[in-house]
Amino acid sequence: MSEDFVDLKGCKTPEAYNKCAYPAPYPEIKVARENPYYGKLLLEDYAGRAGELTAINQYIYHHFVLEPEYEEVAELLSCIALVEMHHMEILADTILKLGVDPRQRTIAPNEVEIYWDAGFVYYGTAICDMITANIAGEWAAISNYRKHQQMINDLYVKKILERIILDEIYHVQLFSQITEKYCKPNIKKE
């Protein structure tokens, strides 16, 4: 295997991934037993408004539009998107093990399927607006993961969610560094 790649669950991933993932191992993807209710809860983390699919698409869009002027930020966004893709893979595997088809949708309490929509993405017009929206999205994802940890009584799934949360908190830190560098008010002291 080339030194430029790391092996994550049989998938070759660019070494840059390591800069954007919290440095701790991921737990084995397993569940205590099938539980469709838990699987349906995780669909929100997977493909909901503040889910991994939204984050991936938002970060990739921001990468494309910021790259010409803010190459450093664009690289960070694509790196974080890779981590979010890994989360999506972890969630899909977990949802399948819980007995639910991981189509890109959520299921409302009345069992209505709500499919992922590109309108969930914050497109923005300026770097600081985009980064602020990305930080807010990470906090919303963390909040959803915490809520689902409380609702799920499966130690394996709770460990998976906790490990993903570590990455999301790390992403907040990375985006905050970008905010400090590019979005700091330029107020002169008199």
N, C-alpha and C positions, 0 to 999 in steps of 0.2 A: 504494500500500500504506500502511496506517495506520502511524503511528510506534509504536503499541503492539504491533506484531508484527514478527517477523523471519522471513525466508524460508529454510527449511531444506529443500533438495531438493524445492521446489515445494509445501511444506506450510507454511501460516501457523502460527507458534508464538508464544505470548505472550512479550513482551519479558522477562518475569521469568526465562525460560529462561537468559538470559545471566548471571544471578547465580549459577547452579548448574552451569554448564559451564565447564571450563577454557578460558581465552581463547586458543585456537589453532585453526586451521582443521582440518577433517576431511579425510583423504585421499580421493581418488576411489575409489569402490567398484569394484574390478576384481580379477581373479585372473590368474595366469600361464596357467592352463589348468584345465579341470574336474578335480576330484580328490575323489571321493566320500568317501574316508577323511578328508580334512581337513574336509569338510562335516559328517560325523558327529561329529568332535571338537568342532566349534563348536556343535553342538546342546546340549552341556552348558552352554556360556556363555549360550546362548539361552533354554533352558527347563529347566535342571537345578536341583538343590536350591539352589545358590548363583548361579543364572543371573538374567538380566535380568527374566524374567517373574515370578520369585519376588520380586525387589526391588520391582518396580512394585506388585504386589499388597500386599506388606507395607507399603510407604510410604503407599499410599492408605488402607489400613486404619488405620494409625497416625494419618494425617491426620484421618480421621473421628472417632476416639475422643479425640484430643487437642485438636481445634479449640475446643471450648467453653471450655477452661481455659487452653490454651497456643496462642493464635492465631499467634504468631510461629513456633513450631515447626511447626505444621500447615502454614503457608505454605511453609516450607522443604521439608517432606516432599513436598508436591505439586509444587514446583519441581524437586526432584531426581528425582521420578517421571517428569517430562517428559523429562529427560535420559536416563533409563533406557529410556524408550519409543523415543527416538531411537536408542539403542544397539541395541535390539531390531530396529528397522527396518534398521539397517546390517547387523546379523548375518543377518537374513532374506535380504536382497539378496545378501550374500556367500555364504551357504549355497546359495542358488539357483544362483548363478554356478558354484559348485563341483559342481553336479549332484545336489543332495539337496533333497528336499521339506522345507521348514522347518515341519513340523507341530510342535506344542508337546510335544516328547518328546526323550528321549535314547535312544541305542542302545547297549546293553551289548555287551561283547566277543563274547558268544554270539549277537549279532544280535537279541536280544529288545528290543522297543520298550517303554520305560518312559515313560508319559505324565505330564505335569506334574500335580501334586497340590496342592490348597490346604493340605494338611498341611505343606508346605514352609515356609509362612509362620509366622514367630514372632509370635504375637498379643500376648503380654505383658499386664501389668496396671498398670504404672506407667511414667511418662515415662523415668526413668533406665534401667529394664530395656529398654525399647524402643530407646532411642538406643544403648545398649551392644550390643544385638543387631544394630542397623543398621551400626554400625562393624565388628563381627565379620563381617557379611555382605559388606561392601565389601572387607575384607581377604581373605576366602575367594574372592571374585570375582577380585581382583587375582592371587591365587595361581593360580587356574585359567587366567586369561589368560596369565600368564607360562609356565606349564607347556605350554600349547598353542603359544605362540610357539616354544618349544624343539622341539616335535614337528613343526611345519609348516615346510616348506622352500619358501615362496612369499613373496617380498619384499613383494608388495602386501598380502597377508593379514597379515603381521607388522606392517606400518605401520598398518593398520586397528586391530589389537589394541593397539598401542602408544598410539594416540590415545585409545582407549576407556579404557585404564589411566590416562591423565592425568586424565580426568574422575573415575574411581573414587578416585584419590588425593585429588583436590580434595574429593570428598564426605566422605572421612574427616576432612579438615580442618574442613569445615563442621559435621559432626556433633560433632567435638571441641570446637568453640566453644560449641555448645549444651550439651554435657556440662559445660563450665567454668561456664556461666551457671546451669544448672538443677540440676546434680547434684554440685556441690562439697560436700564434707562441711562441716557447720556445727559445727566444733570451736572452742570458745572457749579462748583462751590465758589462763592464770592468772598 
